[in-house]
Amino acid sequence: MADWVLEETAVVDVLEADRPHRTGAYVILDDGVTVVDPGAARGIPRLVEGIRALGADPGDIRRVVVTHVHLDHAGGVGTLVRDLPRATVFCHPRAAAHLADPGRLLEGARAVYGERLERLFGAVLPVPAWQIRAVEDLGRVAAGRHALRLFDSPGHARHHATVLDERTGGLFTGDAVGIRYDPGFTGWPKAYGLPTTSPSAFDPPAMLATLDRLERLGAVAVLHTHFGASPPAEAFAFTRRGVEAMLRLLDRFGDRALTERDVRRAWEDWVREDLEAQGLGDVDLDPLGEDLRLDALGLYGYWRRRREAAGSPAAGPGS
Ligand SMILES: [Zn+2]
């Protein structure tokens, strides 16, 4: 349940919604314990066990670094630090208010997940404001000999930071550099990668610019929250390929008024073609079902916002 990935750096499978190799929390053991993206509240007991299994004391968690506030990454921060008054939570400046007061975030999540929200992620406790430190673009957090540098990384969300460990060259990408679908999650013969959107704020051109910027950092490994490590060239390539395909797909529709269903169908068709091209033509798409739904929702949301910004009369309020 906990595996070393780089020097003093391990990943703990937090078994999101009981699914193995779906979501991992990263742990750095130097000058106490640092956690990057602890995951949902429901997985916090797993994280704590994992830290113990690594021979460390969960009571010695001194820092929690959050890539962004979505519940599968940071829903459990409040639960984790409830008994750790000396721990500091570091995040993107736009994320700080959501951690202190998760009300609006929960509303948004409920709109996406409905009644399943609690069951999937557990309760979301606020983080005491005095434990939160907003870190600007290029800011550093020291964790013993590890220097964690935060990069503003819009695209998936406007409050997303990506974290480079300057000691190991590990890049904690949250949802900025796609999802690596691990065989332990899909049951497929090899890993597969796609970008991941968010329903309300996905911005494909911003994501492409973020990918260019992060790739230039020369990381030695991309450490995905979902799930495991990728060689950087691979992770950047599959994420870029998917985002470019999404944009082409919208172009192909031209000026037509779209429905969410149109977008979902076209996206699934592309994913099937891509799987075929990657030598995974025979696999069952089911493990990706929920993600493909959310990806299509994100892409559809982007299309609508873009259309509204262009002042199209067909896209008035309520459309
Ligand atoms: Zn995520």
py3Dmol code that shows the C-alpha trace and the ligand (Angstrom):
import py3Dmol

protein = """\
ATOM      1  CA  MET A   1       0.000   0.000   0.000  1.00  0.00           C
ATOM      2  CA  ALA A   2       3.045   2.289   0.230  1.00  0.00           C
ATOM      3  CA  ASP A   3       5.836   2.216  -2.344  1.00  0.00           C
ATOM      4  CA  TRP A   4       9.041   4.197  -2.615  1.00  0.00           C
ATOM      5  CA  VAL A   5       9.194   6.157  -5.861  1.00  0.00           C
ATOM      6  CA  LEU A   6      12.196   8.466  -5.408  1.00  0.00           C
ATOM      7  CA  GLU A   7      14.703   9.301  -2.691  1.00  0.00           C
ATOM      8  CA  GLU A   8      12.783   9.631   0.623  1.00  0.00           C
ATOM      9  CA  THR A   9       9.604   9.856  -1.419  1.00  0.00           C
ATOM     10  CA  ALA A  10       6.790   7.292  -1.397  1.00  0.00           C
ATOM     11  CA  VAL A  11       3.265   6.954  -2.722  1.00  0.00           C
ATOM     12  CA  VAL A  12       0.425   5.647  -0.549  1.00  0.00           C
ATOM     13  CA  ASP A  13      -2.602   4.205  -2.314  1.00  0.00           C
ATOM     14  CA  VAL A  14      -5.559   5.816  -0.526  1.00  0.00           C
ATOM     15  CA  LEU A  15      -8.034   3.468  -2.252  1.00  0.00           C
ATOM     16  CA  GLU A  16     -10.395   6.191  -3.469  1.00  0.00           C
ATOM     17  CA  ALA A  17     -13.944   4.764  -3.488  1.00  0.00           C
ATOM     18  CA  ASP A  18     -12.341   1.370  -2.729  1.00  0.00           C
ATOM     19  CA  ARG A  19     -10.573   1.302  -6.088  1.00  0.00           C
ATOM     20  CA  PRO A  20      -6.887   0.297  -6.014  1.00  0.00           C
ATOM     21  CA  HIS A  21      -4.317   2.263  -8.021  1.00  0.00           C
ATOM     22  CA  ARG A  22      -6.727   5.103  -8.616  1.00  0.00           C
ATOM     23  CA  THR A  23      -5.467   7.833  -6.267  1.00  0.00           C
ATOM     24  CA  GLY A  24      -2.141   8.128  -4.498  1.00  0.00           C
ATOM     25  CA  ALA A  25      -0.956  10.501  -1.785  1.00  0.00           C
ATOM     26  CA  TYR A  26       2.761  11.292  -1.861  1.00  0.00           C
ATOM     27  CA  VAL A  27       4.856  11.372   1.266  1.00  0.00           C
ATOM     28  CA  ILE A  28       8.330  12.858   1.718  1.00  0.00           C
ATOM     29  CA  LEU A  29      10.240  11.738   4.798  1.00  0.00           C
ATOM     30  CA  ASP A  30      12.807  14.355   5.738  1.00  0.00           C
ATOM     31  CA  ASP A  31      12.558  16.735   8.700  1.00  0.00           C
ATOM     32  CA  GLY A  32       9.292  15.120   9.752  1.00  0.00           C
ATOM     33  CA  VAL A  33       6.660  14.091   7.237  1.00  0.00           C
ATOM     34  CA  THR A  34       5.432  16.103   4.256  1.00  0.00           C
ATOM     35  CA  VAL A  35       2.284  15.001   2.423  1.00  0.00           C
ATOM     36  CA  VAL A  36       1.480  16.114  -1.120  1.00  0.00           C
ATOM     37  CA  ASP A  37      -2.260  15.797  -1.881  1.00  0.00           C
ATOM     38  CA  PRO A  38      -3.588  13.656   0.983  1.00  0.00           C
ATOM     39  CA  GLY A  39      -6.749  12.782  -0.981  1.00  0.00           C
ATOM     40  CA  ALA A  40     -10.336  12.561   0.223  1.00  0.00           C
ATOM     41  CA  ALA A  41     -11.376  12.402   3.881  1.00  0.00           C
ATOM     42  CA  ARG A  42     -12.461   8.829   3.402  1.00  0.00           C
ATOM     43  CA  GLY A  43      -8.910   7.755   2.558  1.00  0.00           C
ATOM     44  CA  ILE A  44      -7.157   9.488   5.471  1.00  0.00           C
ATOM     45  CA  PRO A  45      -7.002   6.294   7.610  1.00  0.00           C
ATOM     46  CA  ARG A  46      -5.231   4.596   4.662  1.00  0.00           C
ATOM     47  CA  LEU A  47      -2.778   7.451   4.404  1.00  0.00           C
ATOM     48  CA  VAL A  48      -2.034   7.273   8.128  1.00  0.00           C
ATOM     49  CA  GLU A  49      -1.498   3.500   7.919  1.00  0.00           C
ATOM     50  CA  GLY A  50       0.734   3.966   4.888  1.00  0.00           C
ATOM     51  CA  ILE A  51       2.917   6.497   6.709  1.00  0.00           C
ATOM     52  CA  ARG A  52       3.280   4.026   9.593  1.00  0.00           C
ATOM     53  CA  ALA A  53       4.148   1.245   7.151  1.00  0.00           C
ATOM     54  CA  LEU A  54       7.004   3.446   5.915  1.00  0.00           C
ATOM     55  CA  GLY A  55       8.338   3.543   9.465  1.00  0.00           C
ATOM     56  CA  ALA A  56       7.328   7.144  10.117  1.00  0.00           C
ATOM     57  CA  ASP A  57       5.042   8.752  12.676  1.00  0.00           C
ATOM     58  CA  PRO A  58       1.833  10.297  11.252  1.00  0.00           C
ATOM     59  CA  GLY A  59       1.844  12.625  14.278  1.00  0.00           C
ATOM     60  CA  ASP A  60       5.005  14.130  12.801  1.00  0.00           C
ATOM     61  CA  ILE A  61       3.272  15.459   9.676  1.00  0.00           C
ATOM     62  CA  ARG A  62       4.586  19.010   9.517  1.00  0.00           C
ATOM     63  CA  ARG A  63       3.562  20.067   6.024  1.00  0.00           C
ATOM     64  CA  VAL A  64       0.712  19.304   3.677  1.00  0.00           C
ATOM     65  CA  VAL A  65       1.093  20.600   0.130  1.00  0.00           C
ATOM     66  CA  VAL A  66      -2.055  20.750  -1.947  1.00  0.00           C
ATOM     67  CA  THR A  67      -1.971  20.932  -5.770  1.00  0.00           C
ATOM     68  CA  HIS A  68      -5.622  22.015  -5.931  1.00  0.00           C
ATOM     69  CA  VAL A  69      -8.727  21.828  -3.797  1.00  0.00           C
ATOM     70  CA  HIS A  70     -10.805  19.200  -5.627  1.00  0.00           C
ATOM     71  CA  LEU A  71     -12.057  16.632  -3.146  1.00  0.00           C
ATOM     72  CA  ASP A  72     -10.068  13.682  -4.495  1.00  0.00           C
ATOM     73  CA  HIS A  73      -6.865  15.667  -3.812  1.00  0.00           C
ATOM     74  CA  ALA A  74      -7.597  17.837  -0.808  1.00  0.00           C
ATOM     75  CA  GLY A  75     -11.004  16.885   0.586  1.00  0.00           C
ATOM     76  CA  GLY A  76      -9.256  15.208   3.521  1.00  0.00           C
ATOM     77  CA  VAL A  77      -6.887  18.010   4.519  1.00  0.00           C
ATOM     78  CA  GLY A  78      -9.175  19.316   7.275  1.00  0.00           C
ATOM     79  CA  THR A  79      -9.584  15.803   8.682  1.00  0.00           C
ATOM     80  CA  LEU A  80      -5.845  15.155   8.488  1.00  0.00           C
ATOM     81  CA  VAL A  81      -4.728  18.318  10.283  1.00  0.00           C
ATOM     82  CA  ARG A  82      -7.509  18.342  12.897  1.00  0.00           C
ATOM     83  CA  ASP A  83      -5.137  16.752  15.408  1.00  0.00           C
ATOM     84  CA  LEU A  84      -2.000  18.372  13.995  1.00  0.00           C
ATOM     85  CA  PRO A  85      -2.122  22.001  15.102  1.00  0.00           C
ATOM     86  CA  ARG A  86       1.528  22.496  14.178  1.00  0.00           C
ATOM     87  CA  ALA A  87       1.176  21.307  10.603  1.00  0.00           C
ATOM     88  CA  THR A  88       1.110  23.916   7.842  1.00  0.00           C
ATOM     89  CA  VAL A  89      -0.969  23.555   4.684  1.00  0.00           C
ATOM     90  CA  PHE A  90       0.594  25.092   1.566  1.00  0.00           C
ATOM     91  CA  CYS A  91      -1.473  25.861  -1.535  1.00  0.00           C
ATOM     92  CA  HIS A  92      -2.079  28.091  -4.555  1.00  0.00           C
ATOM     93  CA  PRO A  93      -3.268  31.585  -3.527  1.00  0.00           C
ATOM     94  CA  ARG A  94      -6.664  30.980  -5.179  1.00  0.00           C
ATOM     95  CA  ALA A  95      -7.113  27.727  -3.241  1.00  0.00           C
ATOM     96  CA  ALA A  96      -6.637  29.122   0.274  1.00  0.00           C
ATOM     97  CA  ALA A  97     -10.165  30.479   0.747  1.00  0.00           C
ATOM     98  CA  HIS A  98     -11.719  27.169  -0.382  1.00  0.00           C
ATOM     99  CA  LEU A  99      -9.698  25.189   2.142  1.00  0.00           C
ATOM    100  CA  ALA A 100     -10.772  27.506   4.954  1.00  0.00           C
ATOM    101  CA  ASP A 101     -14.402  27.509   3.844  1.00  0.00           C
ATOM    102  CA  PRO A 102     -15.268  24.555   1.586  1.00  0.00           C
ATOM    103  CA  GLY A 103     -18.955  25.546   1.171  1.00  0.00           C
ATOM    104  CA  ARG A 104     -18.826  26.673  -2.464  1.00  0.00           C
ATOM    105  CA  LEU A 105     -16.512  23.848  -3.415  1.00  0.00           C
ATOM    106  CA  LEU A 106     -18.974  21.328  -1.982  1.00  0.00           C
ATOM    107  CA  GLU A 107     -21.834  22.903  -3.898  1.00  0.00           C
ATOM    108  CA  GLY A 108     -19.881  22.492  -7.119  1.00  0.00           C
ATOM    109  CA  ALA A 109     -18.935  18.907  -6.274  1.00  0.00           C
ATOM    110  CA  ARG A 110     -22.521  18.052  -5.402  1.00  0.00           C
ATOM    111  CA  ALA A 111     -23.617  19.322  -8.815  1.00  0.00           C
ATOM    112  CA  VAL A 112     -21.210  16.809 -10.408  1.00  0.00           C
ATOM    113  CA  TYR A 113     -21.538  13.779  -8.115  1.00  0.00           C
ATOM    114  CA  GLY A 114     -25.025  14.236  -6.634  1.00  0.00           C
ATOM    115  CA  GLU A 115     -25.942  11.994  -3.733  1.00  0.00           C
ATOM    116  CA  ARG A 116     -22.845   9.860  -4.173  1.00  0.00           C
ATOM    117  CA  LEU A 117     -20.656  12.708  -2.918  1.00  0.00           C
ATOM    118  CA  GLU A 118     -20.368  11.679   0.746  1.00  0.00           C
ATOM    119  CA  ARG A 119     -20.018   8.010  -0.078  1.00  0.00           C
ATOM    120  CA  LEU A 120     -17.220   8.692  -2.554  1.00  0.00           C
ATOM    121  CA  PHE A 121     -15.212  11.243  -0.637  1.00  0.00           C
ATOM    122  CA  GLY A 122     -16.416  11.449   2.975  1.00  0.00           C
ATOM    123  CA  ALA A 123     -16.969  14.607   5.005  1.00  0.00           C
ATOM    124  CA  VAL A 124     -15.033  17.765   4.172  1.00  0.00           C
ATOM    125  CA  LEU A 125     -13.817  19.711   7.214  1.00  0.00           C
ATOM    126  CA  PRO A 126     -12.542  23.280   6.948  1.00  0.00           C
ATOM    127  CA  VAL A 127      -8.834  23.901   7.547  1.00  0.00           C
ATOM    128  CA  PRO A 128      -8.166  26.512  10.256  1.00  0.00           C
ATOM    129  CA  ALA A 129      -7.148  29.683   8.397  1.00  0.00           C
ATOM    130  CA  TRP A 130      -4.066  30.130  10.569  1.00  0.00           C
ATOM    131  CA  GLN A 131      -2.677  26.806   9.336  1.00  0.00           C
ATOM    132  CA  ILE A 132      -2.930  27.800   5.645  1.00  0.00           C
ATOM    133  CA  ARG A 133      -0.088  29.420   3.709  1.00  0.00           C
ATOM    134  CA  ALA A 134      -0.711  30.587   0.159  1.00  0.00           C
ATOM    135  CA  VAL A 135       2.366  30.143  -2.015  1.00  0.00           C
ATOM    136  CA  GLU A 136       2.775  32.363  -5.076  1.00  0.00           C
ATOM    137  CA  ASP A 137       4.090  31.113  -8.415  1.00  0.00           C
ATOM    138  CA  LEU A 138       7.745  30.027  -8.037  1.00  0.00           C
ATOM    139  CA  GLY A 139       7.521  30.076  -4.242  1.00  0.00           C
ATOM    140  CA  ARG A 140       9.411  27.407  -2.265  1.00  0.00           C
ATOM    141  CA  VAL A 141       8.529  25.211   0.689  1.00  0.00           C
ATOM    142  CA  ALA A 142      11.465  23.666   2.554  1.00  0.00           C
ATOM    143  CA  ALA A 143      11.089  20.055   3.731  1.00  0.00           C
ATOM    144  CA  GLY A 144      14.470  19.179   5.200  1.00  0.00           C
ATOM    145  CA  ARG A 145      16.864  18.939   2.266  1.00  0.00           C
ATOM    146  CA  HIS A 146      13.954  18.916  -0.177  1.00  0.00           C
ATOM    147  CA  ALA A 147      12.931  22.232  -1.707  1.00  0.00           C
ATOM    148  CA  LEU A 148       9.414  22.077  -3.085  1.00  0.00           C
ATOM    149  CA  ARG A 149       8.809  24.722  -5.708  1.00  0.00           C
ATOM    150  CA  LEU A 150       5.250  25.624  -6.686  1.00  0.00           C
ATOM    151  CA  PHE A 151       4.259  26.573 -10.228  1.00  0.00           C
ATOM    152  CA  ASP A 152       0.970  28.196 -11.137  1.00  0.00           C
ATOM    153  CA  SER A 153      -0.584  25.632 -13.528  1.00  0.00           C
ATOM    154  CA  PRO A 154      -3.947  26.691 -14.960  1.00  0.00           C
ATOM    155  CA  GLY A 155      -5.859  24.463 -17.363  1.00  0.00           C
ATOM    156  CA  HIS A 156      -7.523  21.848 -15.151  1.00  0.00           C
ATOM    157  CA  ALA A 157      -8.439  24.490 -12.589  1.00  0.00           C
ATOM    158  CA  ARG A 158      -7.431  28.108 -12.035  1.00  0.00           C
ATOM    159  CA  HIS A 159      -6.307  27.306  -8.501  1.00  0.00           C
ATOM    160  CA  HIS A 160      -3.905  24.519  -9.505  1.00  0.00           C
ATOM    161  CA  ALA A 161      -0.238  24.483  -8.511  1.00  0.00           C
ATOM    162  CA  THR A 162       2.294  21.890  -9.644  1.00  0.00           C
ATOM    163  CA  VAL A 163       5.117  21.030  -7.280  1.00  0.00           C
ATOM    164  CA  LEU A 164       8.728  20.282  -8.254  1.00  0.00           C
ATOM    165  CA  ASP A 165      10.993  18.674  -5.667  1.00  0.00           C
ATOM    166  CA  GLU A 166      14.275  20.315  -6.597  1.00  0.00           C
ATOM    167  CA  ARG A 167      16.230  17.655  -4.698  1.00  0.00           C
ATOM    168  CA  THR A 168      14.847  14.588  -6.479  1.00  0.00           C
ATOM    169  CA  GLY A 169      13.479  16.057  -9.716  1.00  0.00           C
ATOM    170  CA  GLY A 170      10.059  14.551  -8.944  1.00  0.00           C
ATOM    171  CA  LEU A 171       7.174  16.628 -10.303  1.00  0.00           C
ATOM    172  CA  PHE A 172       3.907  16.271  -8.356  1.00  0.00           C
ATOM    173  CA  THR A 173       1.413  17.113 -11.047  1.00  0.00           C
ATOM    174  CA  GLY A 174      -1.992  16.729  -9.369  1.00  0.00           C
ATOM    175  CA  ASP A 175      -4.325  16.863 -12.374  1.00  0.00           C
ATOM    176  CA  ALA A 176      -2.189  19.200 -14.515  1.00  0.00           C
ATOM    177  CA  VAL A 177      -0.386  16.530 -16.573  1.00  0.00           C
ATOM    178  CA  GLY A 178      -3.138  14.028 -17.152  1.00  0.00           C
ATOM    179  CA  ILE A 179      -4.205  10.794 -15.579  1.00  0.00           C
ATOM    180  CA  ARG A 180      -2.091   7.678 -15.860  1.00  0.00           C
ATOM    181  CA  TYR A 181      -4.512   4.771 -15.891  1.00  0.00           C
ATOM    182  CA  ASP A 182      -2.552   2.084 -14.122  1.00  0.00           C
ATOM    183  CA  PRO A 183      -3.123  -1.575 -15.070  1.00  0.00           C
ATOM    184  CA  GLY A 184      -3.931  -2.179 -11.385  1.00  0.00           C
ATOM    185  CA  PHE A 185      -6.921   0.135 -11.855  1.00  0.00           C
ATOM    186  CA  THR A 186      -8.083  -0.750 -15.368  1.00  0.00           C
ATOM    187  CA  GLY A 187      -7.117  -4.410 -15.565  1.00  0.00           C
ATOM    188  CA  TRP A 188      -5.591  -3.597 -18.964  1.00  0.00           C
ATOM    189  CA  PRO A 189      -2.226  -5.036 -20.043  1.00  0.00           C
ATOM    190  CA  LYS A 190      -0.441  -1.678 -19.864  1.00  0.00           C
ATOM    191  CA  ALA A 191      -0.785   1.886 -18.630  1.00  0.00           C
ATOM    192  CA  TYR A 192      -2.746   4.435 -20.658  1.00  0.00           C
ATOM    193  CA  GLY A 193      -2.944   8.208 -20.323  1.00  0.00           C
ATOM    194  CA  LEU A 194      -5.442  10.981 -20.946  1.00  0.00           C
ATOM    195  CA  PRO A 195      -5.786  14.610 -19.897  1.00  0.00           C
ATOM    196  CA  THR A 196      -8.353  15.320 -17.204  1.00  0.00           C
ATOM    197  CA  THR A 197     -10.819  18.201 -17.344  1.00  0.00           C
ATOM    198  CA  SER A 198     -12.935  19.798 -14.653  1.00  0.00           C
ATOM    199  CA  PRO A 199     -16.582  20.520 -15.417  1.00  0.00           C
ATOM    200  CA  SER A 200     -16.571  24.200 -14.488  1.00  0.00           C
ATOM    201  CA  ALA A 201     -13.158  25.590 -15.356  1.00  0.00           C
ATOM    202  CA  PHE A 202     -11.397  23.474 -17.972  1.00  0.00           C
ATOM    203  CA  ASP A 203      -9.289  25.659 -20.258  1.00  0.00           C
ATOM    204  CA  PRO A 204      -7.514  23.630 -22.956  1.00  0.00           C
ATOM    205  CA  PRO A 205      -5.256  26.405 -24.334  1.00  0.00           C
ATOM    206  CA  ALA A 206      -4.170  27.225 -20.768  1.00  0.00           C
ATOM    207  CA  MET A 207      -3.490  23.521 -20.181  1.00  0.00           C
ATOM    208  CA  LEU A 208      -1.283  23.355 -23.279  1.00  0.00           C
ATOM    209  CA  ALA A 209       0.679  26.417 -22.119  1.00  0.00           C
ATOM    210  CA  THR A 210       1.047  24.825 -18.665  1.00  0.00           C
ATOM    211  CA  LEU A 211       2.366  21.614 -20.237  1.00  0.00           C
ATOM    212  CA  ASP A 212       4.992  23.565 -22.199  1.00  0.00           C
ATOM    213  CA  ARG A 213       6.109  25.393 -19.108  1.00  0.00           C
ATOM    214  CA  LEU A 214       6.263  22.336 -16.861  1.00  0.00           C
ATOM    215  CA  GLU A 215       8.041  20.199 -19.436  1.00  0.00           C
ATOM    216  CA  ARG A 216      10.864  22.733 -19.582  1.00  0.00           C
ATOM    217  CA  LEU A 217      11.564  22.124 -15.881  1.00  0.00           C
ATOM    218  CA  GLY A 218      13.335  18.911 -16.861  1.00  0.00           C
ATOM    219  CA  ALA A 219      11.779  16.738 -14.142  1.00  0.00           C
ATOM    220  CA  VAL A 220      13.050  13.154 -13.809  1.00  0.00           C
ATOM    221  CA  ALA A 221       9.589  11.714 -13.103  1.00  0.00           C
ATOM    222  CA  VAL A 222       6.000  12.876 -13.381  1.00  0.00           C
ATOM    223  CA  LEU A 223       4.230  11.767 -10.199  1.00  0.00           C
ATOM    224  CA  HIS A 224       0.525  11.585 -10.955  1.00  0.00           C
ATOM    225  CA  THR A 225      -2.121  11.642  -8.240  1.00  0.00           C
ATOM    226  CA  HIS A 226      -3.997   9.252 -10.534  1.00  0.00           C
ATOM    227  CA  PHE A 227      -1.807   7.032 -10.485  1.00  0.00           C
ATOM    228  CA  GLY A 228       1.891   6.319 -10.213  1.00  0.00           C
ATOM    229  CA  ALA A 229       4.944   7.658 -12.010  1.00  0.00           C
ATOM    230  CA  SER A 230       5.453   8.308 -15.718  1.00  0.00           C
ATOM    231  CA  PRO A 231       8.596   9.137 -17.646  1.00  0.00           C
ATOM    232  CA  PRO A 232       8.044  12.879 -18.254  1.00  0.00           C
ATOM    233  CA  ALA A 233       8.209  12.636 -22.059  1.00  0.00           C
ATOM    234  CA  GLU A 234       5.400  10.089 -21.975  1.00  0.00           C
ATOM    235  CA  ALA A 235       3.137  12.012 -19.605  1.00  0.00           C
ATOM    236  CA  PHE A 236       3.523  15.301 -21.469  1.00  0.00           C
ATOM    237  CA  ALA A 237       2.958  13.561 -24.809  1.00  0.00           C
ATOM    238  CA  PHE A 238      -0.245  11.755 -23.857  1.00  0.00           C
ATOM    239  CA  THR A 239      -1.716  14.795 -22.119  1.00  0.00           C
ATOM    240  CA  ARG A 240      -0.916  17.077 -25.057  1.00  0.00           C
ATOM    241  CA  ARG A 241      -2.232  14.522 -27.541  1.00  0.00           C
ATOM    242  CA  GLY A 242      -5.552  14.335 -25.701  1.00  0.00           C
ATOM    243  CA  VAL A 243      -5.988  18.094 -25.296  1.00  0.00           C
ATOM    244  CA  GLU A 244      -5.176  18.689 -28.960  1.00  0.00           C
ATOM    245  CA  ALA A 245      -7.681  16.002 -29.927  1.00  0.00           C
ATOM    246  CA  MET A 246     -10.340  17.737 -27.796  1.00  0.00           C
ATOM    247  CA  LEU A 247      -9.738  21.049 -29.544  1.00  0.00           C
ATOM    248  CA  ARG A 248      -9.824  19.400 -32.983  1.00  0.00           C
ATOM    249  CA  LEU A 249     -13.059  17.719 -32.050  1.00  0.00           C
ATOM    250  CA  LEU A 250     -14.691  21.077 -31.256  1.00  0.00           C
ATOM    251  CA  ASP A 251     -13.341  22.536 -34.496  1.00  0.00           C
ATOM    252  CA  ARG A 252     -14.893  19.694 -36.416  1.00  0.00           C
ATOM    253  CA  PHE A 253     -18.312  20.580 -35.030  1.00  0.00           C
ATOM    254  CA  GLY A 254     -17.844  24.120 -36.378  1.00  0.00           C
ATOM    255  CA  ASP A 255     -20.645  26.547 -35.508  1.00  0.00           C
ATOM    256  CA  ARG A 256     -23.206  23.868 -34.737  1.00  0.00           C
ATOM    257  CA  ALA A 257     -25.056  24.140 -31.437  1.00  0.00           C
ATOM    258  CA  LEU A 258     -23.771  21.234 -29.358  1.00  0.00           C
ATOM    259  CA  THR A 259     -25.203  19.134 -26.588  1.00  0.00           C
ATOM    260  CA  GLU A 260     -23.261  17.463 -23.846  1.00  0.00           C
ATOM    261  CA  ARG A 261     -24.157  14.153 -25.468  1.00  0.00           C
ATOM    262  CA  ASP A 262     -22.597  15.129 -28.804  1.00  0.00           C
ATOM    263  CA  VAL A 263     -19.368  15.975 -27.054  1.00  0.00           C
ATOM    264  CA  ARG A 264     -19.380  12.818 -24.998  1.00  0.00           C
ATOM    265  CA  ARG A 265     -19.947  10.614 -28.008  1.00  0.00           C
ATOM    266  CA  ALA A 266     -17.218  12.278 -30.036  1.00  0.00           C
ATOM    267  CA  TRP A 267     -14.779  12.089 -27.122  1.00  0.00           C
ATOM    268  CA  GLU A 268     -15.462   8.404 -26.525  1.00  0.00           C
ATOM    269  CA  ASP A 269     -15.006   7.707 -30.221  1.00  0.00           C
ATOM    270  CA  TRP A 270     -11.644   9.435 -30.146  1.00  0.00           C
ATOM    271  CA  VAL A 271     -10.562   7.549 -27.015  1.00  0.00           C
ATOM    272  CA  ARG A 272     -11.458   4.236 -28.673  1.00  0.00           C
ATOM    273  CA  GLU A 273      -9.417   5.156 -31.742  1.00  0.00           C
ATOM    274  CA  ASP A 274      -6.545   6.235 -29.569  1.00  0.00           C
ATOM    275  CA  LEU A 275      -6.633   3.018 -27.530  1.00  0.00           C
ATOM    276  CA  GLU A 276      -6.495   1.096 -30.771  1.00  0.00           C
ATOM    277  CA  ALA A 277      -3.494   3.148 -31.882  1.00  0.00           C
ATOM    278  CA  GLN A 278      -1.780   2.429 -28.540  1.00  0.00           C
ATOM    279  CA  GLY A 279      -2.269  -1.311 -28.966  1.00  0.00           C
ATOM    280  CA  LEU A 280      -5.204  -1.471 -26.539  1.00  0.00           C
ATOM    281  CA  GLY A 281      -7.961  -1.987 -29.083  1.00  0.00           C
ATOM    282  CA  ASP A 282      -9.627  -4.881 -27.277  1.00  0.00           C
ATOM    283  CA  VAL A 283     -10.049  -3.407 -23.816  1.00  0.00           C
ATOM    284  CA  ASP A 284     -13.278  -2.787 -21.973  1.00  0.00           C
ATOM    285  CA  LEU A 285     -13.833   0.980 -21.606  1.00  0.00           C
ATOM    286  CA  ASP A 286     -15.836   0.622 -18.381  1.00  0.00           C
ATOM    287  CA  PRO A 287     -13.094   1.581 -15.890  1.00  0.00           C
ATOM    288  CA  LEU A 288     -12.855   4.968 -17.655  1.00  0.00           C
ATOM    289  CA  GLY A 289     -16.618   5.525 -17.819  1.00  0.00           C
ATOM    290  CA  GLU A 290     -16.983   8.112 -15.066  1.00  0.00           C
ATOM    291  CA  ASP A 291     -13.868   9.982 -16.198  1.00  0.00           C
ATOM    292  CA  LEU A 292     -14.990  10.117 -19.813  1.00  0.00           C
ATOM    293  CA  ARG A 293     -18.301  11.555 -18.633  1.00  0.00           C
ATOM    294  CA  LEU A 294     -16.509  14.253 -16.619  1.00  0.00           C
ATOM    295  CA  ASP A 295     -14.037  14.951 -19.432  1.00  0.00           C
ATOM    296  CA  ALA A 296     -16.898  15.480 -21.856  1.00  0.00           C
ATOM    297  CA  LEU A 297     -18.654  17.691 -19.320  1.00  0.00           C
ATOM    298  CA  GLY A 298     -15.478  19.771 -18.991  1.00  0.00           C
ATOM    299  CA  LEU A 299     -15.005  20.060 -22.710  1.00  0.00           C
ATOM    300  CA  TYR A 300     -18.661  20.957 -23.210  1.00  0.00           C
ATOM    301  CA  GLY A 301     -18.388  23.613 -20.488  1.00  0.00           C
ATOM    302  CA  TYR A 302     -15.357  25.087 -22.233  1.00  0.00           C
ATOM    303  CA  TRP A 303     -17.221  25.161 -25.551  1.00  0.00           C
ATOM    304  CA  ARG A 304     -20.143  26.980 -23.923  1.00  0.00           C
ATOM    305  CA  ARG A 305     -17.971  29.552 -22.182  1.00  0.00           C
ATOM    306  CA  ARG A 306     -16.030  30.176 -25.373  1.00  0.00           C
ATOM    307  CA  ARG A 307     -19.261  30.638 -27.286  1.00  0.00           C
ATOM    308  CA  GLU A 308     -20.714  32.986 -24.684  1.00  0.00           C
ATOM    309  CA  ALA A 309     -17.504  34.996 -24.699  1.00  0.00           C
ATOM    310  CA  ALA A 310     -17.799  35.267 -28.486  1.00  0.00           C
ATOM    311  CA  GLY A 311     -21.305  36.704 -27.960  1.00  0.00           C
ATOM    312  CA  SER A 312     -23.194  34.065 -29.884  1.00  0.00           C
ATOM    313  CA  PRO A 313     -26.950  34.808 -29.733  1.00  0.00           C
ATOM    314  CA  ALA A 314     -27.742  31.081 -29.551  1.00  0.00           C
ATOM    315  CA  ALA A 315     -25.948  30.741 -26.253  1.00  0.00           C
ATOM    316  CA  GLY A 316     -27.898  33.057 -23.985  1.00  0.00           C
ATOM    317  CA  PRO A 317     -28.461  32.460 -20.271  1.00  0.00           C
ATOM    318  CA  GLY A 318     -29.945  29.076 -19.519  1.00  0.00           C
ATOM    319  CA  SER A 319     -28.886  27.515 -22.791  1.00  0.00           C
TER     320      SER A 319
END
"""
ligand_1 = """\
1
ZN
Zn -8.016 14.408 -9.472
"""
view = py3Dmol.view(width=600, height=400)
view.addModel(protein, "pdb")
view.setStyle({"model": 0}, {"cartoon": {"style": "trace"}})
view.addModel(ligand_1, "xyz")
view.setStyle({"model": 1}, {"stick": {}})
view.zoomTo()
view.show()
